[in-house]
Amino acid sequence: MSLSLGMTLLVLLAAVMHASWNVMVKLGNDALLNMGLIMGLAALLGLVLTPFVAFPAPASWIFLLGSILTHLGYYLFLLLAYRHGELSQVYPIARGSAPLLVAISAWLLPPNETLTALQMFGIAAISGGILSLAVDKPLNGVHKWEPVVFGLLTGLTIMGYTLCDGQGVR
């Protein structure tokens, strides 16, 4: 399946926007307020666009609820991770662990999706590469556990809403 140039550009724009709002949350004076304003704007935008899309089928509502709840956990753990760690450590842990966690859970959970060896290698390589950006090399020899734990919990919630979204769309 090939993506059109327009779709590729939209995916890249989404990635830039996502990284940008994470930077705004981390670098602002009040992370909770910044997160609330950014998510409020996103909700408002979604509300404005709602009349132009089909209403979700009732069978998908449970997955929509699961996605909403795991997003709340995502916001909480991300804020806690940024409170205790640097963006350069937390973001790669959260985003690097998520693809690997999604692949493993999709294999373990029904309908037990399987990947080829090449696909598994690709996910491991991408996750490993992203996670390598988070290697903590403190000058004082003290490693902080909080950013790692909250970063991994953020990755787990990304896995949760990704699985809910995937099942809900199906």
C-alpha positions as CSV (number, residue, x, y, z in Angstrom):
1,M,0.0,0.0,0.0
2,S,1.5,3.3,-1.0
3,L,0.7,6.6,0.6
4,S,0.1,9.7,-1.5
5,L,2.3,12.7,-1.1
6,G,-0.6,14.5,0.6
7,M,-1.1,11.8,3.1
8,T,2.7,11.6,3.8
9,L,2.8,15.4,4.3
10,L,-0.2,15.1,6.7
11,V,1.5,12.4,8.7
12,L,4.7,14.6,8.9
13,L,2.7,17.6,9.9
14,A,1.0,15.6,12.6
15,A,4.4,14.5,13.9
16,V,5.7,18.1,14.0
17,M,2.6,19.3,15.7
18,H,2.8,16.6,18.3
19,A,6.4,17.2,19.1
20,S,5.7,21.0,19.2
21,W,2.9,20.7,21.8
22,N,5.1,18.5,23.9
23,V,7.8,21.2,23.8
24,M,5.3,23.9,24.8
25,V,4.1,21.8,27.7
26,K,7.6,21.0,29.0
27,L,9.1,24.5,28.5
28,G,6.1,26.6,29.7
29,N,5.8,28.0,33.3
30,D,2.7,26.0,34.1
31,A,2.6,22.5,32.4
32,L,-0.9,21.7,33.6
33,L,-2.3,25.0,32.3
34,N,-0.4,24.6,29.0
35,M,-1.7,21.0,28.6
36,G,-5.2,22.1,29.4
37,L,-5.1,25.0,26.8
38,I,-3.6,22.8,24.1
39,M,-6.0,19.9,24.6
40,G,-8.9,22.4,24.9
41,L,-8.0,23.9,21.6
42,A,-7.8,20.5,20.1
43,A,-11.2,19.6,21.5
44,L,-12.7,22.8,20.1
45,L,-11.2,22.1,16.7
46,G,-12.7,18.5,16.9
47,L,-16.1,19.9,17.8
48,V,-16.0,22.3,14.9
49,L,-15.2,19.4,12.5
50,T,-17.7,17.0,14.0
51,P,-20.6,17.9,11.5
52,F,-18.3,16.8,8.6
53,V,-17.7,13.3,9.7
54,A,-19.8,10.2,10.3
55,F,-21.0,9.5,13.9
56,P,-19.2,6.5,15.4
57,A,-21.0,3.2,15.3
58,P,-22.4,2.1,18.7
59,A,-20.1,-1.0,18.6
60,S,-17.1,1.3,18.7
61,W,-18.3,3.4,21.7
62,I,-16.6,1.1,24.3
63,F,-13.3,1.5,22.5
64,L,-13.9,5.3,22.3
65,L,-14.4,5.3,26.0
66,G,-11.2,3.2,26.5
67,S,-9.3,5.6,24.3
68,I,-10.6,8.6,26.3
69,L,-9.6,7.0,29.6
70,T,-6.2,6.0,28.5
71,H,-5.6,9.5,27.1
72,L,-6.3,10.9,30.5
73,G,-3.7,8.5,31.9
74,Y,-1.3,9.6,29.1
75,Y,-1.7,13.2,30.0
76,L,-1.2,12.5,33.7
77,F,1.9,10.4,33.3
78,L,3.4,12.7,30.7
79,L,3.0,15.7,33.1
80,L,4.6,13.7,35.9
81,A,7.4,12.6,33.6
82,Y,8.1,16.2,32.5
83,R,8.0,17.3,36.1
84,H,10.8,14.9,37.0
85,G,12.8,14.7,33.8
86,E,14.0,16.5,30.7
87,L,12.1,16.5,27.4
88,S,15.2,14.9,25.7
89,Q,14.9,11.9,28.0
90,V,11.1,11.6,28.6
91,Y,9.9,12.0,25.0
92,P,12.1,9.3,23.5
93,I,11.2,6.9,26.3
94,A,7.5,7.4,25.9
95,R,7.6,7.4,22.1
96,G,10.3,4.8,21.7
97,S,8.7,2.2,24.0
98,A,5.2,2.6,22.5
99,P,5.7,0.8,19.1
100,L,7.4,-2.1,20.7
101,L,4.6,-2.4,23.4
102,V,1.9,-2.1,20.7
103,A,3.5,-4.9,18.7
104,I,3.9,-7.2,21.7
105,S,0.4,-6.6,23.0
106,A,-1.2,-7.0,19.5
107,W,0.5,-10.4,19.3
108,L,-0.6,-11.4,22.8
109,L,-4.1,-10.1,22.7
110,P,-7.0,-11.3,20.5
111,P,-7.1,-11.4,17.5
112,N,-3.4,-12.3,18.0
113,E,-1.9,-10.4,15.1
114,T,1.4,-11.7,13.8
115,L,4.3,-9.9,12.2
116,T,6.9,-11.1,9.9
117,A,10.5,-11.3,11.1
118,L,11.4,-8.3,9.0
119,Q,8.5,-6.3,10.5
120,M,9.6,-7.3,14.0
121,F,13.2,-6.3,13.2
122,G,11.9,-2.9,11.9
123,I,9.9,-2.2,15.0
124,A,12.8,-3.2,17.3
125,A,15.2,-1.1,15.3
126,I,13.0,2.0,15.3
127,S,12.2,1.6,19.0
128,G,15.8,0.9,19.9
129,G,17.0,3.9,18.0
130,I,14.5,6.2,19.6
131,L,15.1,4.8,23.1
132,S,18.8,5.3,22.6
133,L,18.2,9.0,22.5
134,A,17.1,8.9,26.1
135,V,20.3,7.4,27.5
136,D,21.0,9.3,30.7
137,K,24.6,10.2,31.3
138,P,24.6,12.4,34.4
139,L,27.7,14.3,35.3
140,N,27.3,13.7,39.0
141,G,26.8,9.9,38.5
142,V,23.2,10.0,39.9
143,H,20.5,8.5,37.8
144,K,16.9,9.6,38.4
145,W,14.3,6.8,38.1
146,E,11.2,9.0,38.0
147,P,11.6,10.2,34.4
148,V,12.2,6.6,33.2
149,V,9.2,5.1,35.1
150,F,6.8,7.9,34.2
151,G,8.1,7.8,30.6
152,L,7.4,4.1,30.4
153,L,4.0,4.5,31.9
154,T,3.3,7.2,29.3
155,G,4.4,4.6,26.7
156,L,2.0,2.1,28.2
157,T,-0.9,4.5,27.9
158,I,0.1,5.2,24.3
159,M,-0.1,1.5,23.7
160,G,-3.5,1.4,25.4
161,Y,-5.1,4.2,23.3
162,T,-3.5,2.8,20.2
163,L,-5.1,-0.6,20.7
164,C,-8.4,1.0,21.6
165,D,-8.3,3.2,18.5
166,G,-7.3,0.3,16.3
167,Q,-10.2,-1.9,17.6
168,G,-12.7,1.0,17.5
169,V,-11.9,1.7,13.9
170,R,-12.3,-1.9,12.9
